[in-house]
């Protein structure tokens, strides 16, 4: 297993090795965001990368959108692309070391990018970071992918083991995936227990 360090991820961005990056917000998240009405929600996008999701939410008037990434390069890119985005909401840190609380955590390619050995810890940390009745919403790959480098795949049965102790909710095949991801994603909408 390669070391998924800050340098590893910065180099991915600097060398344009970002095949997971759609270049825009994914259809499922866009549709979900369009249903949200409370613009004061504290929203976290972990491992946010170029975070078109944060840009979309910010442009729709959501005031408390936070992106955390272990790599500085994607955070710089967000700041350049969306100069009015609050700089203090672009957090250069390890998700597993965050200590704030949020109403909503958005999952978009982060879970499949971390070492699979950290998946149970991810579920526990998401639970810890959410307010009472907070939600974890987003996409998980439902496919066999790579075993020695990201993105790492998985399936609903595996994921349920991690999330069931901490969340209730749904994990269903995604009907409106973007591009080549059709048939390969689960849309998850889980509420903190």
SERO-220124 format. One record per residue: residue in three letters; y negated, x, z of N, C-alpha, C, CB in turn. Coordinates in steps of 0.001 Angstrom, whole numbers, padded with zeros to 6 digits, always signed. Atoms other than C-alpha are relative to their C-alpha. Glycine has a CB too. Layout:
<atoms>
ALAYXZYXZYXZYXZ...
</atoms>
This chain:
<atoms>
UNK+001194+000859+000000+000000+000000+000000-001240+000892+000000-000008-000970+001242UNK+001238-000763+000024-003400+001387-000920-000908-000419+001150-000717-000182-001341UNK+000938+000326-001080-006116+001539+001705-001157-000809-000569-000524+001291+000699UNK+001028+000910+000508-008487-001374+001140-001285+000215+000797+000469-001490+000091UNK+001163-000435-000769-011522+000431+002514-001305-000416-000676+000031+001517+000190UNK+001319+000238+000588-015245+000058+001933-000140+000760-001315-001117+000416+000980UNK+000101-000801+001229-015050+002874-000643+000823-000605-001129+000458+001439+000260UNK-000854+000639+001006-012180+001154-002462-000756-001141-000675+001312-000523+000642UNK+000682+001170+000559-014221-002041-002880-001302+000369-000689-000273-001016+001089UNK+001224-000436+000683-017532-000328-003684+000324+000565-001376-000747+001051+000842UNK-000385-000588+001285-015766+001630-006429+000436-001061-001004+001123+001009+000199UNK-000372+001098+000906-014328-001588-007870-001246-000564-000685+000744-001125+000776UNK+001243+000549+000563-017881-002922-008327-000709+001025-000873-000938-000466+001120UNK+000715-001034+000753-019403+000364-009482+000670+000306-001338-000097+001273+000827UNK-000745-000284+001230-016656+000798-012115+000357-001264-000780+001265+000762+000330UNK-000236+001282+000670-016689-002863-013181+001485-000359-000103-000605+000030-001385UNK-001422+000364-000092-013054-003335-012111+000119-001251+000857+000859+001172+000600UNK+000080+001237-000785-013669-006895-010928+000577-001167-000807-001473-000299+000413UNK-000656+001019+000821-011184-008936-012939+000088-001366+000662+001372+000455-000355UNK-000054+001272-000720-011137-011622-010234-001314-000765-000097+000348+000240+001460UNK+001346+000573-000003-014871-012265-010713-000186-000896-001223-001073+001119+000023UNK+000181+000954+001100-015472-015401-012801-001361+000126-000678+000175-001410+000513UNK+001348-000090+000548-019140-014547-013352-000838-001235+000260+000068+000248-001466UNK+000678+001244-000354-020079-017977-012011+000797-000674+001112-000149-000945-001244UNK-000700+000750-001037-019155-020434-009295+001220-000701-000615-000955-001035+000674UNK-001202+000670+000509-015643-021869-009671-000206-001522+000015+001250+000391+000850UNK+000127+001460+000102-015312-025527-010685+000340-000724+001307+000900-000514-001106UNK-000355+000746-001213-013491-026659-007509-001053+000114+001101+001330+000487+000527UNK+001006-000160-001055-016100-025190-005172-001311-000667-000382-000237+001481+000292UNK+001215+000678+000448-018986-026474-007252+000089-001495+000285-000235+000244-001503UNK-000178+001439-000249-017580-030005-007059-000031-000311+001492+001325-000490-000608UNK+000015+000215-001451-017017-029669-003322-001425+000105+000542+000919+001022+000711UNK+001374-000196-000483-020538-028335-002709-000902-001172-000383-000578+001305-000560UNK+000827+001124+000453-022033-031195-004715+000161-001235+000883+000347-000355-001436UNK-000220+001134-000906-020594-033605-002109-000632+000226+001378+001497-000256+000158UNK+000567-000305-001319-022190-031845+000868-001435-000509+000089+000047+001523+000277UNK+001344+000551-000163-025293-033536+002225-000829+000715+001053+000091-001446+000350UNK+000717-000630-001109-026195-031645+005417-000407+001426-000371+000871+000005+001277UNK+000494-001304+000468-028360-028755+004202-000167+001016+001131-001326-000179-000712UNK+000158-000923-001125-028520-027267+007707+001325+000637+000431-000620-000730+001177UNK-001297-000579-000352-024802-026399+007838-000059+001524-000022+001089-000501-000960UNK-000154-001458+000001-024079-022791+008812+001283+000312-000765+000043+000592+001475UNK-001115-000224+000922-021851-021624+005964+000244+001502-000148-000285-000649-001388UNK-000390-001405+000162-019968-018310+005833+000902+000145-001216+000716+000529+001271UNK-000863-000354+001119-018499-016793+002687+000499+001413+000271-000758-000100-001390UNK-000518-001332-000327-016246-013920+003806+000498+000737-001237+001126-000111+001017UNK-000408-000791+001152-015521-011063+001428-000629-000565-001251+001527+000035-000133UNK+000684+000805+001004-018105-012780-000705-000192+000630-001356-001290-000370+000504UNK+000202-000642+001297-018429-010182-003434-001326-000398-000615+001134-000350-000948UNK+001234+000394+000695-020996-011257-006034-000476-001384+000401+000209+000044-001498UNK+000301+001271-000655-020947-014663-004354-000918-000944-000765-000601+000272+001301UNK+000717+001032+000749-022087-017084-007008-000029-001293+000808+000659-000238-001385UNK-000036+001165-000886-021132-019659-004382-001232-000015+000902+001291+000000+000852UNK+001184-000089-000864-023883-018428-002048-001261-000297-000802-000098+001399+000654UNK+001152+000241+000868-026370-018440-004908-000133-001498-000306+000132+000812-001314UNK+000016+001425+000323-025403-022004-005876-000476-000823+001197+001398-000467-000443UNK+000391+000730-001206-025695-023277-002309-001472+000221+000323+000868+000426+001187UNK+001394-000338-000296-029006-021482-001746-000944-000744-000946-000223+001526-000111UNK+000843+000688+000990-030452-022930-004962+000016-001515+000178+000456+000350-001409UNK-000052+001439-000303-029361-026420-003797-000709-000330+001313+001455-000473+000066UNK+000776+000258-001204-031416-025989-000621+000725+000211+001316-000487-001365-000040UNK-000695-000303-001246-028790-024930+001905-000663+001217+000641+001523+000256-000248UNK+000861-000976-000658-030741-022905+004457+000756+001091+000738-000899-000697+000953UNK-000734-000912-000874-027991-021146+006418+001304+000465-000633+000286-000669+001332UNK-001172-000532+000693-025631-019503+003947+000069+001497+000284-000065-000286-001550UNK-000202-001401-000353-024181-016161+005022+001144+000564-000820+000281+000159+001512UNK-001046-000705+000725-022173-013672+002976+000321+001258+000789-000435+000338-001474UNK-000417-001246-000649-020165-010951+004694+000918+000742-000957+000715-000273+001372UNK-000857-000827+000838-018635-008082+002776+000059+001394+000586-000510+000037-001460UNK-000192-001355-000499-017217-004725+003768-000678+001027-000916+001497+000309+000128UNK+000630-000878+000984-018785-003221+000625-001485-000348-000162+000728-000105-001359UNK+001446+000217+000163-022541-002770+000164-000383-000424-001419-000754+001265+000366UNK+000391+000210+001395-022593-002893-003631-000136-001478-000380+001005+000655-000907UNK+000186+001405+000384-021943-006634-004097-001160-000663+000733+001271-000780+000264UNK+001137+000567-000737-024501-007457-001392-001317+000380-000676+000007+000486+001470UNK+001200-000442+000748-027102-005399-003298-000170-000833-001266+000100+001514-000367UNK+000052+000775+001247-026224-007318-006444-000485-001422+000243+001376-000031-000663UNK+000483+001345-000330-026763-010672-004764-001509+000049+000220+000724-000563+001265UNK+001428-000129-000303-030156-009512-003469-000820+000179-001276-000240+001182+000949UNK+000703-000221+001269-031137-008348-006957-000011-001269-000852+000655+001154-000781UNK-000132+001200+000826-029885-011520-008659-000771-001183+000577+001465-000369-000151UNK+000660+001113-000684-031354-013896-006052-000982+000591+001014+001049-000949+000705UNK+000907-000736-000878-034397-012066-004625-000492-000780+001218-001171+000447-000782UNK+000472+000801-001135-035380-014978-002342+001089-000278+001036-000557-001311-000501UNK-001089+000219-000958-031971-015086-000647-000298+000828+001252+001400+000389-000620UNK+000345-000729-001226-032531-014133+003013+000850+001260+000179+000168-000910+001213UNK-000701-001280-000095-031649-010462+003313+000869+000085+001251-001000+001145-000008UNK-000754-000050-001257-030508-010923+006914+001286-000842-000064-000882-000487+001155UNK-001206+000806+000160-027876-013397+005664+001052+000687-000871-000356-001343-000596UNK-000951-000829+000738-026201-010676+003587+000489+001062+000977-000652+000648-001300UNK-000495-000793-001122-024033-009036+006225+001007+001046-000480+000641-000912+001061UNK-000915-001095+000331-022495-005636+005594+000853+000272+001230-000779+001295-000454UNK-000872-000114-001176-019560-005811+008014+001417-000391-000383-000513-000891+001167UNK-001383+000402+000130-015864-006364+008435+000121-001422+000552+000957+000995+000745UNK-000198+001394-000412-015021-010088+008607+000660-000093+001371+000846-000741-001032UNK-000780+000073-001238-012607-009408+011454-000797+000442+001231+001244+000855-000129UNK+000851-000440-001117-015446-008004+013585-001207-000908+000222-000479+001417-000244UNK+001122+000925-000173-017908-010907+013193+000100-000724+001334-000046-001015-001151UNK+000009+000677-001292-018981-012690+016364-000861-001255+000029-000472+000941+001052UNK+000847+001186+000039-021182-015592+015226+000872-001252-000145-001025+000096-001165UNK-000757+001226+000260-020190-019231+014668-000581-000715-001218-000019-000936+001241UNK+000363+000665+001247-020261-021363+011535+000631-001390-000030+000451+000840-001230UNK-000527+001350+000171-019726-024990+010563+001035-000063-001117-001133-000973-000289UNK-000827+000026+001195-017981-024145+007304+000254+001425-000460-000666-000831-001121UNK-000370-001282+000606-016097-021119+005985+000563-000307-001376+001042+000798+000887UNK-000425+000196+001383-015635-020919+002223+000940+001131-000408-001225-000067-000951UNK-000991-000989+000440-012531-019170+000921+000032+000052-001521+001409-000337+000560UNK-000013-000210+001456-012814-017738-002590+000384+001459-000254-001406-000347-000653UNK-000593-001308+000329-010589-014708-003352+000046+001017+001145-000756+000598-001122UNK-000064-000967-001092-011026-013020+000060+001403+000087+000591-000999-000369+001089UNK-001327+000043-000616-007689-014105+001554+001019+000783-000835+000463-001458+000172UNK-000956-000685+000874-005822-012730-001490-000360+001470-000203+000070-000703-001348UNK+000440-001388+000161-007786-009449-001331+000320+000865+001215-001486+000039-000269UNK-000309-000779-001201-006955-008437+002230+001491+000357+000015-000387-000791+001286UNK-001396-000367-000171-003728-006702+003193+000766-001225+000507+000149+001208+000983UNK-000742+001188-000440-001127-009509+003499+000420+000040+001471+001223-000170-000853UNK-000338-000113-001423-000268-008177+006962-001097-000573+000896+000252+001460+000365UNK+001128+000522-000776-003691-009476+008080-000169-001516-000141-001277+000691-000428UNK+000186+001425+000272-003170-013076+006962+000035-000861+001263+001060-000476-000959UNK-000040+000768-001257-002189-014429+010389-001274+000245+000799+001248+000383+000847UNK+001241-000341-000707-005175-012591+011879-001201-000689-000651-000209+001531+000017UNK+001059+000709+000720-007416-014122+009181-000088-001446+000498+000259+000034-001533UNK-000004+001396-000452-006363-017648+010204-000550-000110+001416+001423-000586-000062UNK+000473-000001-001393-006972-016839+013865-001504+000276+000059+000768+001055+000834UNK+001423-000349-000011-010377-015252+013131-000837-001138-000558-000250+001282-000807UNK+000734+001146+000561-011481-018188+010949-000132-001088+001063+000721-000559-001270UNK+000019+000984-001088-010568-020526+013818-001036+000394+001052+001403-000127+000647UNK+000933-000511-001017-012546-018366+016254-001457-000132-000442+000313+001466+000309UNK+001375+000008+000513-015650-018288+014025-000550-001406-000241-000064+000785-001287UNK+000448+001360+000303-015774-022042+013428-000406-000758+001264+001101-000764-000733UNK+000411+000904-001065-017605-024548+015601+001071-001073+000174-001387-000640-000311UNK-000942+001101-000183-015679-027535+017004-000012-000889-001235-000345-000822+001268UNK-000176+000817+001211-014363-029563+014060-000547+000690-001252-000688-001352+000179UNK+000427-000762+001171-015570-026794+011731+001097+000012-001054-000376+001438+000394UNK-000947+000075+001118-013895-026558+008319+000155+001338-000711-000448-001058-000996UNK-000326-001101+000903-012211-023892+006243+000373-000658-001323+001178+000927+000566UNK-000181+000670+001292-012443-024938+002592-000018+001038-001108-001102-001072-000238UNK+000049-000893+001149-011635-023188-000640+001316+000079-000731-000411+001365+000431UNK-001118-000187+000906-008966-021752-002864+000900+001144+000448-000505+000255-001404UNK-000999-001036-000239-005773-019788-002297+000899+000055-001229+000831-000283+001309UNK-000921-000109+001130-003564-018422-005047+001362-000563+000380+000132+001468-000458UNK-001336+000556-000152-000292-020306-005424+000842+000590-001122-000008-001582-000038UNK-000680-000709+001082+001452-017705-007532+000499+001346+000505-000941+000191-001214UNK-000462-001355-000270+003419-014483-007433-000962+000933-000728+001505+000222-000463UNK+000943-000940+000612+000861-011738-008032+000467+001424+000300-001461-000234+000527UNK-000325-001398-000267+000766-008072-006984+000554+000193+001408-001233+000869-000194UNK-000523-000324-001323+002638-006489-004095-000616+001261+000576+001494+000152-000062UNK+000520-001278-000486+000907-003099-003892-001523+000135-000111+000649+001118-000759UNK+001466-000005+000075-002740-003955-004648-000492-001431-000216-000502+000940-001151UNK+000532+001356+000173-005023-006999-004665-000213-000342-001478-001322-000149+000763UNK-000206+001130-000897-004987-009757-005568+001484-000185+000343-000556-001276-000632UNK-001345+000264-000489-001936-010593-003487+000247-001502-000076+000192+000533+001459UNK-000313+001413+000148-000215-013877-004192+000661-000581+001237+000889-000207-001191UNK-000668+000685-001089+001641-016337-002041+000246-001442-000384-000821+000086+001290UNK-000279+001407+000271+002559-019980-001704-000279-000838+001240+001457-000188-000459UNK+000352+000962-001052+001944-023074+000385+000864+000173+001251+000141-001427-000528UNK-000878-000148-001170+005000-022574+002631-000403+001199+000851+001459+000147-000443UNK+000434-001191-000736+003851-019074+003562-001321-000273+000722-000151+001208-000959UNK+001335+000206-000568+000236-020111+004137+000022-000960+001185-000944-000528-001068UNK-000056+000975-001091+001141-023077+006318+000383+000648+001321+000988-001104-000334UNK-000393-000708-001231+002757-020689+008818-001212+000615+000689+001036+001097-000314UNK+001190-000650-000573-000587-018931+009290-001002-001019+000529-000675+000887-001046UNK+001101+000917-000303-002894-021944+009377+000367-001163+000928-000534-000552-001273UNK-000399+001166-000799-000885-024715+011091-000298+000143+001494+001469-000253-000185UNK+000322-000093-001429-001357-023285+014621-001474-000270+000326+000372+001366+000504UNK+001439+000058-000260-005148-023464+014217-000733-001143-000687-000618+001273-000415UNK+000703+000971+000845-005959-026171+011660+000875-001206-000329-000466+000666-001293UNK-000644+001146+000638-005113-029650+010422-000682-000169-001353-000106-001322+000888UNK+000665+000228+001279-005838-030755+006887+000957+000088-001162-001115+000988-000192UNK-000803+000039+001216-004625-030418+003335-000039+001327-000747-000481-001115-000906UNK-000169-001192+000831-003444-027696+000990+000762-000486-001225+000769+001188+000768UNK-000619+000660+001150-002794-029201-002431-000266+000761-001295-000513-001430-000125UNK+000258-000636+001292-002436-027965-006020-001392-000383-000515+001084-000402-001028UNK+001367+000214+000477-005913-027584-007499+000049-000587-001412-000816+001334+000019UNK-000031+000687+001298-006507-029978-010410-001111+000455-000942-000103-001494+000209UNK+001156-000344+000841-009780-028452-011661-000334+001492+000059-001219-000815+000427UNK+000201-001450-000048-009273-024680-011523-000774+000494-001214+001346+000721+000088UNK+000757-000610+001083-011478-022453-013634+000897+000898-000854-001177+000804+000562UNK-000616-000932+000949-010177-020658-016734+001480+000238+000184-000680+001283+000080UNK-001394-000408-000083-006934-018732-016411+000663-000271+001330+000104+001426-000293UNK-000584+000281-001315-006392-019889-012844+000701-001358+000068-001078+000060+001058UNK-000634+001333+000016-005109-023326-013878+001489+000122+000354-000170-000679-001401UNK-001390-000006-000419-001785-024051-012185+000358+001102+000977+000863+000110-001182UNK-000261-001149-000868-002164-021024-009911-000751-000074+001335-000378+001277-000719UNK+000817+000071-001199-004355-022318-007077+000319-001228+000841-001460-000001-000371UNK-000024+001105-000929-004244-024489-004002-001421-000213+000479+000975+000262+001185UNK+001286+000306-000614-007377-026264-002811+000282-000341+001457-000745-001182-000745UNK-000234+000213-001418-007475-026082+000970-001232-000596+000648+000386+001308+000689UNK+001072+000637-000754-009540-028293+003227+000556-000238+001394-000496-001348-000681UNK-000603+000017-001323-008712-027634+006844-001062-000105+001088+000847+001248+000211UNK+000911+000222-001116-010350-028688+010101+000555+000709+001226-000197-001520+000276UNK-000397-000717-001211-010297-026590+013244+000595-000955+001022-001197+000741+000605UNK-000635+000797-001051-007926-027955+015906-000776+000191+001302+001502+000402+000184
</atoms>
